[in-house]
Amino acid sequence: MTFNRFHLLFVLSALIGSLLFGCGGGGEGAQSQSAGAGASSPTLAWDPPQTYVDNTPLDPYRELDYYEFYVSIDANFTDNDVPVAQVAAISNVLSQDGRSYTQTLTNEFSLDNLLPFTQQGTVHYISIRSVGVDGLKSNFSAPVAWSLT
C-alpha cells in the first residue's frame, strides 16, 4: 500500500481532546507536582494515527517515520510553511537491566522545545504533521492556540 493513494489520517483531531496543556495546573494526567524549579513544562500530546484517510489500517511502528511541528501567529498552515522541529515517531527505550530495547510510539512533545520560535505575550498556533517512511506527509492537524504569558 502506498501513501500516494492514501494520506495518513492524522488522528491529531483527537489532539484537542487529549491535549495536555500543563501550565502548572492540575489535571487527570498531570505529573508535575515535583518539588524544585517551578511550573511544569507545557506538553502537547496526541494519539498516533492508526488508519489512513480511507480507514485502511496503518501500522505506526512500520509506516511512520517522524512528526513535524509547525508554529505560526496565523492559524492557517500551508505546504509552504517550514517545520520548526521534528521528532521520531518511534523511540527505542532501554530496559531497566540495560540489555534490550523496547520500541514505543511517540505521543507527546514538550512545548519548551518551541520557545526559540515564539515571542512572549503573542498567541501562536501549533500544528503537527506525520511523515511516513516513504516521505509522504499527512494533512496538518487542527491548529492549537498557545500563548506565553
Secondary structure, DSSP 4 states (H G I P E B T S, - for coil): --TTT--B--GGGGHHHH----SS---TT-----SSSSSPPPEEE-PPP-BBTT--B--HHHHEEEEEEEEESSS---TT---SEEEESEEEEE-TTSS-EEEEE--EEEGGGGGGG--TT-EEEEEEEEEETTS-B-PPPPPEEEE--
